[in-house]
Amino acid sequence: MKKNFWRAAVMTLMLSPILCSPAWATKYAYWNGDSENQTCGTLLPTPPWTVNYAYRRMSTLCPDSGNKSYGVKYDYNTYGINVINELKKVSSLPVTCQLGKTYYMAFRFRIDRINGKNVFHISGQSADKFLEMDGSGIRWLVSIGHWTGENLTPGNFSIFSGNPTYHLNPEIEQNSGVPPNANGYSWNNQPQLAYEKWHSVVAAVKMAADKTGSWEVWADGVQIYNYTNIQTAANSTPTIASLLHLGTIAQPAYDAPDHYIYFDDLMLTDNWQDVVEGAYLTSPSPVTSTSTANTAPAAPGNLRVSGTN
């Protein structure tokens, strides 16, 4: 009897990492250009994608020889002010989020001009609601373009963030956006990205219905947001129901010229190691700053999980 007891105990210890690992870390959604073995030009499948109007569905695109991505060749006459596509009909969505736990949205993107025409203005408001984490009590987004503050260098655009709908932290919002605050970045020293180049983005939200949450963003391996002790969820049972693309284009003038928008390697996970192993913290196109007095900040050497579970 005692021998059987110890044998069972040993087997339980051996199996426990396997049995418990799903509770420790989960990759809830992932999509890249090679998903489903789609050919170039093929419309994204519905499901798992959903669209407001069929003619706005994004496609598998091939901007580089042998490398697939997904996205759209945007023109105003066809798409109007938005190209809303959501990765939504996935078995692991919606995610019922745990308060105190950190969730990561990571992706790569690229904006290609046509005939050299810049997509965004370098001053005033001209921005895309580019990619959002949406759900019950949750709406955190990454935007690109220019929103407020110092003018950008011609030929570049910026990347910034916001918490529309809920506006949970009015004390840090400016002009309905949240200014960059890490590595010396601000509205008057904005991160700048180049057209015709791939960029990597990681957004991390520690779920909290009180002032114990955090919001962090990295662009090409450089941290540009690091807000702690903030509220990140509007209720105590938040969910992430979808990853919504292109809620608006060049808001509020909606005057963007024709251009290509590419996405790749979209991921939602609660595992920091997925971010590291996916090389989302690399710098294919180094981030620069608006101020000519500053050089581009180096990528941080203390990358970490926000609010380790």
Secondary structure, DSSP 8 states (H G I E B T S, - for coil): -HHHHHHHHHHHHHHHHHHHHHHH--EEEEE-TTGGG--TT-B--TTTEEESSGGG--EEEEEETTEEEEEEEE-HHHHTT---EEE---TT-SEE--TT-EEEEEEEEEEEESTT--SS-SSSSEEEEEEEEEETTEEEEEEEEE-SSS---TTEEEEEEE-TTT---TTT-BTTBB---STT-BTTB-EEEETTS-EEEEEEEE--SSTTEEEEEEETTEEEEEEEEE---SSSS-EE-EEEEEEEEEETTT---SEEEEEEEEEEES-HHHHHHTTTT--SS--EES-TTS------S----TT--
